[in-house]
Structures are given as structure tokens and as C-alpha cells.
Amino acid sequence: MPRKPRFSPAPPPAAPAAAPGLTLSPAAQAIFDDVRKRWDLTAPVAALLRLACEAMTKAEQCEAITAVEGLVIGDAKGAAKPHPAALLARDYRAQASGALQRLLAHLEK
């Protein structure tokens, strides 16, 4: 009998684009638009903003998966382990937080 997959990620929800090739969640889009409107950003700083907003969007997509499938899954032996999407969400949040801290440090100068 074929094995049933442990989890099947749902496709990410569609979001409005901030710039060509950039798809963000509504919360990340609001941050992106607000920062671009308030400050005249150099190319490297704009790239940092884009990185932070994309990481926020990916974290939200991972959290949507864990909301449906749960934070814990069973491994091949039935032992409980963290859902891979929960671990990714943690990493993406850390990436977004670090990028936003660097962005704010630059904007406060």
C-alpha cells in the first residue's frame, strides 16, 4: 500500500504586487508602500526593504500552512516533531526582523 504524504502544503494566497515581480501580503505591502512614500531610498536600502517585506510574506504563508495542518507532525516512527513550515516561519520572521532593524538604523541617520 502506498504511503500517504505527511503533509501537503497549500498554495500561497495571491497578494497585490508592490513592484514588478514582487508579490507581498497585505501587511507587508502596507509597510512597503509606507516606507517608499516617506523616504527617498537608495538602491541598496530599497533592496533591504524588499527583502524584509518578502520575508514577512513568506512567514505569513508558512503560518497559514501550520494553521491548517498544526504545529506538530509525526515522523516515520510516529514521534512528534515540529512542522517544517513552523520552522521556516520562525526563520523568515528572524530574517524580516533583522532586515527591518538595519533599515531603521539607516533611516534614523
SEVO-847917 format. One record per residue: residue in three letters; x, y, z of N, C-alpha, C, O in turn. Coordinates in steps of 0.1 Angstrom, whole numbers, plus 2048, in hexadecimal, padded with zeros to 3 digits. Layout:
REM SEVO-847917
ALAXYZXYZXYZXYZ/...
This chain:
REM SEVO-847917
MET8087F480080080080080980C80081280D808/PRO8068167F780F8227F680D82B80380282B809/ARG81883180781883A81281184780F81284D805/LYS80984B81980385881880D86381C814861826/PRO80E86E81481887881881487E82680987F82A/ARG81F88282D81D88783B81689583B80E897844/PHE81989D8318128A98308128AE82281B8AA81A/SER8098B681E8098BB8108068CA8117FB8CE815/PRO8108D280E80F8E18108048E68068038E27FB/ALA7FC8EF80B7F28F68037F99017FB8039067FF/PRO7F49047EF7FA90F7E77F891C7EF7EE91E7F5/PRO8029257EE8019317F57F693A7EF7F493A7E3/PRO7F09427F87E694B7F37EB9567EA7F795A7ED/ALA7E495A7E07E99657D87E89727DF7DF9747E7/ALA7F197B7DC7F29887E37F59937D87FA98F7CE/PRO7F199F7DA7F49AA7D08039AC7CF80B9AA7D9/ALA8089B07C48169B27C281A9C07C58129CA7C1/ALA8259C27CB82A9D07CE8329D57C38329E17C0/ALA8399CC7BC8429D07B18429C47A883E9B97AC/PRO8469C579B8479BA79284F9AE79985A9B079D/GLY8499A379984F99779E84F9967AD85598D7B3/LEU84899F7B484899F7C383999D7C88319A57C6/THR8379917CE82A98E7D382A98E7E28329867E8/LEU8229967E98239977F78159957FD80B9967F7/SER81699180A80999081280499E81480C9A8813/PRO7F89A08187F29AD81B7FA9B58267FD9C1824/ALA7FE9AE8308069B583B8149BA8368189C5838/ALA81B9B182F8289B48298269BF81E82F9C881D/GLN81C9BE8178199C980C8179D681381C9E080D/ALA8109D781E80E9E482581B9EA82A81D9F6828/ILE8249E182F8319E68348399EB82883F9F5828/PHE8399E381D8419E681183D9F480C8459FD809/ASP8309F680A82AA0280582DA0E80E831A19809/ASP82CA0C81B82EA1782583CA1C82583FA28824/VAL845A12825854A16825858A1D81885FA27818/ARG853A1780D857A1D800851A2B7FE857A347F8/LYS845A2D80483FA3A803846A4580C847A50808/ARG84AA41818850A4A82285FA4E81F863A59822/TRP866A44819875A46818879A44809873A3C802/ASP883A4C805889A4A7F8895A407FB89FA43800/LEU893A337F789DA297FA8A7A277EE8A3A287E3/THR8B3A247F28BDA207E98BAA127E48B3A0B7EB/ALA8C1A0D7DA8BEA007D58C19F57DF8B99EC7E1/PRO8CD9F67E68CF9EB7F08C59EB7FC8C19E0801/VAL8C19F78008B79F780B8A99F38068A29EC80D/ALA8A69F67FA8999F17F48999E27F388F9DB7F5/ALA8A59DC7EF8A69CD7EF8A59C77FD89F9BC7FE/LEU8AA9CE8078A89C98158999C98198949C081F/LEU8929D48158849D581787C9C98108749C3816/ARG8809C780487A9BC7FC87C9AF8038739A7804/LEU8889AC80788C9A080E88499E81B87E99381D/ALA8829A982287B9A882F86C9A582C86699C833/CYS8669AB8228589A981F85599C81984B99581C/GLU85E99781185D98980B85E97F816857975816/ALA86798182086997782B85C97783485896D838/MET85698383684A98483D83E97C83683797583D/THR83E97D82983497782183596782282C960824/LYS84296382084595582184194F82F83C944830/ALA84495683984195284783295184982D94784E/GLU82A95A84381C95984481694D83C80D947840/GLN81D94A83181893F82981B932831813929831/CYS82693183782A92583F82092484B81C91984F/GLU81D92F85181392F85D80592B8587FE925860/ALA80192E84C7F592A8477F491A8457EA914848/ILE7FF9158418009068407FF90084E7F88F684F/THR8069058578068FF8657F890186C7F48F9874/ALA7F190B8687E490E86D7DA9028697D18FF870/VAL7DC8FD85D7D48F28587D98E585D7D18DC861/GLU7E68E385C7EC8D585F7F18D386D7F48C8871/GLY7F28DE8757F78DD8828068E088380D8DF879/LEU80B8E388F8198E68918218DA89382E8DA892/VAL81B8CE8958228C289881E8B788E8128B688B/ILE8278AF8888248A488082B89888583489988E/GLY82788C88082E88088483887C87A83687E86E/ASP84387787F84D87287584A86487183F85F874/ALA85385D86A85185086584E84687084783C86E/LYS85384887C85183F88784684389084383D89B/GLY83F84E88D83485389583785D8A082E8618A7/ALA8448608A184886A8AB8448788A684587B89B/ALA8408808B083D88E8AD8498968AA8538958B1/LYS84889F8A08538A889D84D8B58978418B5892/PRO8548C089884E8CC89384C8CC8848538C587C/HIS8418D288083D8D38728488DB86A84C8E586F/PRO84D8D685F8578DE8588538EC85485C8F5855/ALA8478EE8528428FC84F84390585B84591185A/ALA8418FF86784390787385190C875854917879/LEU85B90387286990687386C91186887491A86B/LEU86790F85C86991A85286492785686A931854/ALA85892785C85193486085A93B86A85C94786A/ARG86093387486993987E87593F87787994A87A/ASP87B93886D88793D86688494A85E88B95385E/TYR87894985787495584F87196185887596C854/ARG86B95F86486996A86D87697087287797C873/ALA87F96887588C96D87989397486E89997F871/GLN89297086289897785689198485489898E852/ALA88498585587D99185388199B85F8829A785C/SER88199686B88599F8768929A58758949B1877/GLY89C99D8718AA9A286F8AB9AC8648B19B6866/ALA8A49A98598A49B384E89D9C08528A29CB84E/LEU8929BF85988B9CB85D8939D38678939E0867/GLN89B9CC8708A39D48798AE9DB8728B19E7875/ARG8B49D58688BF9DB8608B99E78588BF9F1857/LEU8AD9E58538A69F084B8A39FC8548A6A07850/LEU89E9F986089BA0486A8A8A0B86E8A8A1886F/ALA8B2A048708BFA0A8748C4A138698C9A1E86C/HIS8C2A0F85D8C6A188518BDA248508C2A2F84E/LEU8B0A238528A7A2E8518A8A3885C8A5A4485A/GLU8ADA348688AEA3D8738BAA468728BBA5087A/LYS8C3A438698CFA4B8678CCA598628D5A61860/
